[in-house]
């Protein structure tokens, strides 16, 4: 019979270890119970092998990991819990603080502004559209990698924390591919493929940046929902910073005008402040999201509850217009572009809502989301009808083919979302499998959209002769 570790002198040591673990952030009582079971099982195995109680306890604790290491691991696995609570200052990593974010912000701002100083007006029309992602995102990637690097001390573990050789290779490969349009593609701002690259290349880079954020978890499909959640939170902070920055810039310009400074000097202020702020705000947003997660977490249900009915109303209005018009092929091209953007916004809203959805029984917001998704499916079918008609009537073009592929991808994603949301609404409130399926489906969308965006950005220009 296996020895019971609670029946001997190490029971006091186990209780003391349990109390220390319970004091760590991110660990609930159930987590501590699970850890204690693992510890006791390990002790049982070691004692069966002939070790003394003290030896078994020490080795079992060592195998289980240090208190901080185990706590950090549970924080990563149970990120939905830690997303709602701020870790106390004593437990935060000093390596990923505000000084690092501000230093990278300065680099990001200068990376945006200096090309204009060198290339002049040529940069605005030919360089920036395709290079903006490559100018900003490396500083965000650096912010994540610096934090992972300083979490460990020896090189092998550091490499693993960065995502391993596979993760670093995939990240480097994405950045290298993103350089191809700048290095090899002709700068033709009057061409369709030029702007297709400008729109899709940042999307693929944002998807790849998730590898740097997730580190060793980038191979775990469910972990990508953390990247979705992070992006949603960062967008909210970026908009707030942009609004404040715009108001501050206008105030400074007004003060300098009132002071009677020459227009040549005052006119240069927005040309420096806006690009520096646009690039520098990205690492600052990263720092804010990591430090103030609980603040935006409380806003997420409010934001989704407001935008979901508004977006549903807009989509239903489009369907009414099409029904009155009778032929979607004749709908104005600009209207189709607007509602294509609306469908992409719907996919983003749904993904962010699912990422912030608490586990538990179905809610009213779930029904609102299903209504939004069904309306989006109807709009997408009409869009595909219109695009197929335009292709047949006027022939293929880069924009038409890219739009058709995007809408087919969106349709598949929306159909899958409606299926899994339906399972959530039909399932028992105690059944977590349906919610897990919905989350996994949203995670699958990230690599799918990222790969499609990269294909359009790099493959369409040469395929269509740089048209």
C-alpha positions as CSV (number, residue, x, y, z in Angstrom):
1,X,0.0,0.0,0.0
2,X,1.3,3.5,-0.9
3,X,2.4,5.6,2.1
4,X,0.1,8.5,3.0
5,X,2.2,11.7,3.2
6,X,-0.4,13.2,5.5
7,X,0.1,10.5,8.1
8,X,3.7,11.3,9.0
9,X,5.9,14.2,10.1
10,X,5.9,16.0,6.7
11,X,2.2,16.8,6.9
12,X,3.1,20.1,8.7
13,X,5.5,21.0,5.9
14,X,2.8,20.2,3.3
15,X,0.4,22.5,5.1
16,X,3.0,25.3,5.3
17,X,3.7,24.9,1.6
18,X,0.0,25.0,0.8
19,X,-0.4,28.3,2.8
20,X,2.4,29.8,0.9
21,X,0.9,28.8,-2.4
22,X,-2.5,30.1,-1.4
23,X,-0.9,33.6,-0.9
24,X,0.3,33.8,-4.4
25,X,-1.7,35.9,-7.0
26,X,-3.7,34.1,-9.6
27,X,-4.3,30.9,-7.6
28,X,-7.7,30.1,-6.4
29,X,-8.5,27.6,-3.6
30,X,-9.3,25.0,-6.3
31,X,-5.9,25.6,-7.9
32,X,-4.2,25.1,-4.6
33,X,-6.1,21.9,-4.0
34,X,-5.0,20.6,-7.4
35,X,-1.4,21.6,-6.8
36,X,-1.5,19.9,-3.4
37,X,-2.8,16.7,-4.9
38,X,0.1,16.8,-7.4
39,X,2.6,17.3,-4.6
40,X,1.2,14.5,-2.5
41,X,1.1,12.1,-5.5
42,X,4.7,12.9,-6.3
43,X,5.7,12.3,-2.6
44,X,3.8,9.0,-2.6
45,X,5.8,7.9,-5.7
46,X,9.1,8.9,-4.2
47,X,8.4,7.3,-0.9
48,X,7.4,4.1,-2.6
49,X,10.8,4.2,-4.4
50,X,12.4,4.1,-0.9
51,X,13.1,7.8,-0.1
52,X,12.6,9.2,3.3
53,X,9.7,11.6,4.0
54,X,11.9,14.7,4.0
55,X,13.8,13.6,0.9
56,X,10.5,12.9,-0.9
57,X,9.1,16.3,0.1
58,X,12.1,18.3,-1.0
59,X,12.4,16.5,-4.4
60,X,8.6,16.7,-5.0
61,X,8.6,20.5,-4.4
62,X,11.6,20.9,-6.6
63,X,9.9,18.9,-9.4
64,X,6.7,20.9,-9.0
65,X,8.6,24.2,-9.4
66,X,9.3,27.2,-7.3
67,X,6.4,29.1,-5.8
68,X,6.7,32.0,-8.3
69,X,7.3,29.7,-11.3
70,X,4.2,27.6,-10.5
71,X,2.2,30.7,-9.9
72,X,3.2,32.2,-13.2
73,X,2.4,29.0,-15.0
74,X,-1.1,29.0,-13.5
75,X,-1.5,32.6,-14.4
76,X,-0.8,31.8,-18.0
77,X,-3.2,28.8,-18.1
78,X,-5.9,30.7,-16.2
79,X,-5.4,34.0,-17.9
80,X,-9.1,34.7,-18.0
81,X,-9.0,35.0,-14.2
82,X,-5.9,37.2,-14.1
83,X,-7.3,39.4,-16.8
84,X,-9.8,40.6,-14.3
85,X,-7.5,41.4,-11.5
86,X,-4.4,43.5,-11.1
87,X,-1.4,41.8,-9.6
88,X,0.0,43.6,-6.6
89,X,3.1,45.7,-7.3
90,X,5.4,43.3,-5.4
91,X,4.6,40.5,-7.8
92,X,5.0,42.4,-11.1
93,X,8.0,41.7,-13.3
94,X,10.4,44.6,-13.0
95,X,11.8,43.9,-16.4
96,X,8.8,44.8,-18.4
97,X,8.0,48.2,-16.9
98,X,7.4,51.7,-18.0
99,X,11.0,52.6,-18.8
100,X,11.2,49.8,-21.4
101,X,7.9,50.9,-22.9
102,X,8.9,54.5,-23.1
103,X,12.3,53.7,-24.7
104,X,10.6,51.6,-27.4
105,X,8.0,54.2,-27.8
106,X,10.7,56.8,-28.6
107,X,12.1,54.4,-31.2
108,X,8.7,53.7,-32.7
109,X,7.9,57.4,-33.0
110,X,11.3,58.2,-34.7
111,X,10.9,55.2,-37.0
112,X,7.6,56.8,-38.3
113,X,9.0,60.3,-38.6
114,X,12.5,59.9,-40.0
115,X,11.6,58.4,-43.4
116,X,9.7,61.6,-44.1
117,X,12.7,63.7,-43.1
118,X,14.8,61.7,-45.6
119,X,12.4,61.0,-48.5
120,X,10.1,64.1,-48.2
121,X,6.7,63.9,-49.9
122,X,7.7,60.8,-51.8
123,X,7.5,58.9,-48.5
124,X,3.8,59.7,-48.0
125,X,2.7,58.3,-51.3
126,X,5.1,55.4,-52.0
127,X,6.9,54.4,-48.8
128,X,4.5,54.7,-45.8
129,X,1.5,52.8,-47.1
130,X,3.5,49.5,-47.4
131,X,6.0,50.1,-44.7
132,X,3.9,51.3,-41.7
133,X,3.6,47.8,-40.2
134,X,7.3,47.1,-40.5
135,X,8.1,50.5,-38.9
136,X,5.9,50.1,-35.8
137,X,5.4,46.4,-35.0
138,X,9.1,45.5,-34.5
139,X,9.0,47.7,-31.4
140,X,5.9,46.0,-30.1
141,X,7.6,42.6,-30.8
142,X,10.7,43.8,-29.0
143,X,8.6,44.8,-25.9
144,X,7.2,41.3,-25.7
145,X,10.5,39.5,-26.3
146,X,12.3,41.6,-23.7
147,X,9.8,40.6,-21.1
148,X,10.1,36.9,-22.0
149,X,14.0,37.1,-22.2
150,X,14.3,38.5,-18.7
151,X,11.9,36.0,-17.2
152,X,14.6,33.3,-17.3
153,X,18.4,33.3,-16.6
154,X,19.9,30.5,-18.7
155,X,20.0,30.6,-22.5
156,X,17.9,27.4,-23.2
157,X,15.1,28.4,-21.0
158,X,15.2,32.0,-22.5
159,X,14.9,30.6,-26.0
160,X,12.0,28.5,-24.9
161,X,10.3,31.5,-23.3
162,X,10.7,33.4,-26.6
163,X,8.7,30.7,-28.3
164,X,11.5,28.3,-29.1
165,X,13.3,28.0,-32.4
166,X,10.1,27.4,-34.3
167,X,8.4,30.5,-32.9
168,X,11.4,32.7,-33.5
169,X,11.8,31.3,-37.0
170,X,8.1,31.9,-37.9
171,X,8.3,35.4,-36.5
172,X,11.5,36.2,-38.4
173,X,10.0,34.6,-41.6
174,X,6.9,36.8,-41.4
175,X,9.0,40.0,-41.0
176,X,11.3,38.9,-43.9
177,X,8.4,38.2,-46.2
178,X,6.9,41.6,-45.3
179,X,10.1,43.3,-46.6
180,X,9.7,41.7,-50.0
181,X,7.1,44.3,-51.3
182,X,9.3,47.2,-50.3
183,X,12.4,45.7,-51.8
184,X,11.1,44.1,-55.0
185,X,7.6,45.5,-55.9
186,X,7.4,48.6,-58.0
187,X,6.0,51.6,-56.1
188,X,2.8,52.4,-58.0
189,X,0.3,54.2,-55.8
190,X,-2.1,54.3,-58.8
191,X,-2.4,50.5,-59.0
192,X,-4.9,48.3,-57.2
193,X,-2.3,45.8,-56.0
194,X,-0.2,48.5,-54.4
195,X,-3.1,49.3,-52.0
196,X,-4.1,45.7,-51.5
197,X,-0.5,45.2,-50.2
198,X,-0.8,48.3,-48.0
199,X,-4.1,47.1,-46.5
200,X,-3.3,43.4,-46.0
201,X,0.4,43.4,-45.0
202,X,-0.2,45.0,-41.5
203,X,-3.0,42.4,-40.9
204,X,-0.6,39.5,-41.5
205,X,2.1,41.1,-39.3
206,X,-0.4,41.7,-36.5
207,X,-1.3,38.0,-36.6
208,X,2.4,37.0,-36.5
209,X,3.1,39.4,-33.6
210,X,0.9,37.1,-31.5
211,X,3.8,34.6,-31.5
212,X,5.9,37.2,-29.6
213,X,3.2,37.8,-27.1
214,X,2.3,34.2,-26.4
215,X,5.9,33.0,-26.2
216,X,6.0,29.2,-25.6
217,X,2.2,29.0,-25.8
218,X,2.0,30.0,-29.5
219,X,1.5,26.4,-30.5
220,X,-1.6,26.0,-28.2
221,X,-4.6,27.0,-30.2
222,X,-6.7,28.1,-27.2
223,X,-3.9,30.5,-26.1
224,X,-4.5,32.7,-29.2
225,X,-7.7,33.9,-27.6
226,X,-5.4,35.8,-25.2
227,X,-4.0,37.6,-28.2
228,X,-7.5,38.5,-29.4
229,X,-8.3,39.8,-26.0
230,X,-5.0,41.8,-25.9
231,X,-5.7,43.4,-29.3
232,X,-9.2,44.4,-28.3
233,X,-7.9,46.1,-25.1
234,X,-5.0,47.7,-27.0
235,X,-7.4,49.2,-29.6
236,X,-9.4,50.8,-26.9
237,X,-6.3,52.4,-25.3
238,X,-4.9,53.5,-28.6
239,X,-8.1,55.3,-29.5
240,X,-8.2,57.1,-26.1
241,X,-4.5,58.1,-26.5
242,X,-5.2,59.3,-30.1
243,X,-8.1,61.4,-29.0
244,X,-6.1,62.9,-26.1
245,X,-3.1,63.5,-28.4
246,X,-5.2,65.2,-31.1
247,X,-6.7,67.5,-28.5
248,X,-3.3,68.3,-27.0
249,X,-1.8,69.0,-30.5
250,X,-4.7,71.4,-31.3
251,X,-4.2,73.2,-28.0
252,X,-0.5,73.6,-28.5
253,X,-1.0,74.9,-32.0
254,X,-3.7,77.4,-30.7
255,X,-1.3,78.6,-28.0
256,X,1.6,79.1,-30.4
257,X,-0.7,80.9,-32.9
258,X,-2.0,83.2,-30.1
259,X,1.7,83.9,-29.1
260,X,2.3,85.2,-32.6
261,X,4.9,82.6,-33.7
262,X,5.5,82.4,-37.5
263,X,3.2,80.0,-39.4
264,X,6.3,78.2,-40.8
265,X,7.1,77.1,-37.2
266,X,3.6,76.4,-36.0
267,X,2.9,74.4,-39.2
268,X,5.7,71.9,-38.4
269,X,4.3,71.0,-35.0
270,X,1.6,68.5,-36.3
271,X,4.2,67.1,-38.7
272,X,6.3,66.0,-35.8
273,X,3.8,65.4,-32.9
274,X,1.4,63.2,-34.9
275,X,3.8,60.7,-36.3
276,X,5.8,60.5,-33.1
277,X,2.6,59.9,-31.2
278,X,1.2,57.4,-33.6
279,X,4.3,55.2,-33.5
280,X,5.1,55.8,-29.8
281,X,1.6,55.0,-28.6
282,X,1.9,51.3,-29.6
283,X,4.5,50.2,-26.9
284,X,2.8,52.5,-24.4
285,X,-0.6,50.7,-25.1
286,X,1.2,47.4,-24.6
287,X,2.4,48.6,-21.1
288,X,-1.1,49.9,-20.2
289,X,-2.8,46.7,-21.2
290,X,-0.4,44.6,-19.2
291,X,-0.8,46.8,-16.1
292,X,-4.5,47.9,-16.3
293,X,-6.3,44.8,-17.5
294,X,-9.0,45.0,-15.0
295,X,-10.0,48.5,-16.0
296,X,-10.8,47.7,-19.6
297,X,-12.2,44.3,-18.6
298,X,-15.1,46.1,-16.9
299,X,-15.6,48.1,-20.1
300,X,-15.6,45.2,-22.6
301,X,-19.2,43.9,-21.9
302,X,-20.4,47.5,-22.1
303,X,-18.7,48.2,-25.4
304,X,-19.9,44.9,-27.0
305,X,-23.4,45.5,-25.7
306,X,-23.5,48.9,-27.3
307,X,-21.9,48.1,-30.7
308,X,-23.7,44.8,-31.2
309,X,-27.3,46.2,-31.7
310,X,-25.9,49.2,-33.6
311,X,-24.1,47.0,-36.1
312,X,-27.1,44.7,-36.4
313,X,-29.3,47.6,-37.2
314,X,-26.8,48.8,-39.9
315,X,-26.7,45.3,-41.5
316,X,-30.5,45.0,-41.5
317,X,-30.8,48.4,-43.1
318,X,-28.4,47.3,-45.9
319,X,-30.6,44.2,-46.5
320,X,-33.7,46.4,-46.7
321,X,-31.9,48.7,-49.3
322,X,-31.0,45.6,-51.4
323,X,-34.5,44.2,-51.2
324,X,-35.9,47.6,-52.4
325,X,-33.3,47.9,-55.1
326,X,-33.9,44.4,-56.4
327,X,-30.4,43.7,-57.9
328,X,-27.3,43.7,-55.7
329,X,-25.1,43.8,-58.7
330,X,-26.1,47.4,-59.4
331,X,-25.5,48.6,-55.9
332,X,-22.8,51.3,-55.8
333,X,-19.3,49.9,-55.4
334,X,-18.5,52.3,-52.5
335,X,-21.5,50.9,-50.6
336,X,-20.2,47.3,-51.1
337,X,-16.8,48.4,-49.8
338,X,-18.3,50.0,-46.7
339,X,-20.3,46.9,-45.9
340,X,-17.3,44.7,-46.5
341,X,-15.6,46.7,-43.8
342,X,-18.7,46.3,-41.7
343,X,-18.5,42.5,-42.0
344,X,-14.8,42.6,-40.9
345,X,-15.9,44.7,-38.0
346,X,-18.6,42.2,-37.1
347,X,-16.0,39.4,-37.0
348,X,-13.7,41.5,-34.8
349,X,-16.6,42.4,-32.4
350,X,-17.6,38.7,-32.1
351,X,-14.0,37.6,-31.5
352,X,-13.5,40.3,-28.8
353,X,-16.9,39.4,-27.2
354,X,-16.0,35.7,-27.0
355,X,-12.6,36.5,-25.6
356,X,-14.2,38.5,-22.8
357,X,-17.1,36.1,-22.3
358,X,-17.1,34.7,-18.7
359,X,-17.7,31.0,-18.2
360,X,-21.1,30.2,-17.0
361,X,-24.7,30.2,-18.1
362,X,-25.8,31.8,-21.4
363,X,-26.7,35.5,-21.2
364,X,-28.7,38.0,-23.1
365,X,-25.6,39.2,-24.9
366,X,-25.2,35.7,-26.4
367,X,-28.6,36.1,-28.1
368,X,-27.6,39.5,-29.4
369,X,-24.4,38.1,-30.8
370,X,-26.3,35.3,-32.6
371,X,-28.7,37.9,-34.1
372,X,-25.7,40.0,-35.3
373,X,-24.0,36.9,-36.8
374,X,-27.1,35.8,-38.7
375,X,-27.6,39.3,-40.1
376,X,-23.9,39.3,-41.1
377,X,-24.3,36.0,-42.9
378,X,-27.3,37.3,-44.9
379,X,-25.3,40.4,-45.8
380,X,-22.3,38.3,-46.8
381,X,-24.4,36.1,-49.1
382,X,-25.8,39.3,-50.8
383,X,-22.2,40.6,-51.1
384,X,-21.1,37.4,-52.7
385,X,-24.0,37.5,-55.1
386,X,-23.0,41.1,-56.1
387,X,-19.4,40.2,-56.5
388,X,-20.1,37.1,-58.6
389,X,-22.3,39.2,-60.8
390,X,-19.7,41.9,-61.2
391,X,-17.0,39.4,-62.1
392,X,-19.2,37.9,-64.7
393,X,-20.2,41.2,-66.2
394,X,-16.9,43.2,-66.0
395,X,-14.3,40.5,-65.7
396,X,-11.7,39.8,-63.0
397,X,-9.5,42.4,-61.3
398,X,-7.3,42.3,-58.2
399,X,-9.8,44.1,-56.0
400,X,-12.7,41.9,-57.1
401,X,-10.8,38.7,-56.5
402,X,-9.4,39.9,-53.2
403,X,-12.9,40.9,-52.1
404,X,-14.4,37.6,-53.2
405,X,-11.8,35.6,-51.3
406,X,-12.3,37.7,-48.2
407,X,-16.0,37.3,-48.2
408,X,-15.8,33.6,-48.7
409,X,-13.5,33.4,-45.7
410,X,-15.8,35.6,-43.7
411,X,-18.8,33.5,-44.6
412,X,-17.1,30.3,-43.4
413,X,-16.1,32.0,-40.2
414,X,-19.6,33.4,-39.6
415,X,-21.3,30.1,-40.3
416,X,-18.9,28.3,-37.9
417,X,-19.6,31.0,-35.3
418,X,-23.3,30.7,-35.6
419,X,-23.0,26.9,-35.3
420,X,-21.0,27.1,-32.1
421,X,-23.1,29.9,-30.6
422,X,-26.1,27.8,-31.3
423,X,-24.5,25.0,-29.3
424,X,-23.9,27.4,-26.4
425,X,-27.5,28.5,-26.4
426,X,-28.8,24.9,-26.5
427,X,-26.4,23.5,-24.0
428,X,-26.8,23.1,-20.3
429,X,-25.4,26.0,-18.4
430,X,-23.1,23.6,-16.6
431,X,-21.6,22.3,-19.9
432,X,-18.3,24.0,-20.7
433,X,-17.6,22.0,-23.9
434,X,-19.9,24.2,-26.1
435,X,-18.2,27.4,-24.9
436,X,-14.8,25.9,-25.5
437,X,-15.8,24.9,-29.0
438,X,-16.8,28.5,-29.7
439,X,-13.5,29.8,-28.4
440,X,-11.4,27.4,-30.5
441,X,-13.3,28.4,-33.6
442,X,-12.5,32.0,-33.0
443,X,-8.8,31.1,-32.5
444,X,-8.8,29.3,-35.8
445,X,-9.8,32.5,-37.5
446,X,-6.5,34.2,-36.6
447,X,-4.1,32.1,-38.6
448,X,-6.7,31.8,-41.4
449,X,-7.1,35.6,-41.8
450,X,-3.4,36.2,-41.3
451,X,-2.4,33.7,-44.0
452,X,-5.0,35.1,-46.5
453,X,-3.8,38.6,-45.8
454,X,-0.2,37.6,-46.5
455,X,-1.2,35.8,-49.7
456,X,-3.0,38.9,-51.0
457,X,-0.2,41.3,-49.9
458,X,2.7,39.3,-51.5
459,X,1.1,37.1,-54.1
460,X,-1.5,39.3,-55.8
461,X,0.8,42.0,-57.2
462,X,3.0,39.8,-59.3
463,X,0.0,37.5,-60.2
464,X,-1.9,40.5,-61.6
465,X,1.2,42.2,-63.3
466,X,1.4,45.0,-60.7
467,X,-2.0,46.3,-61.9
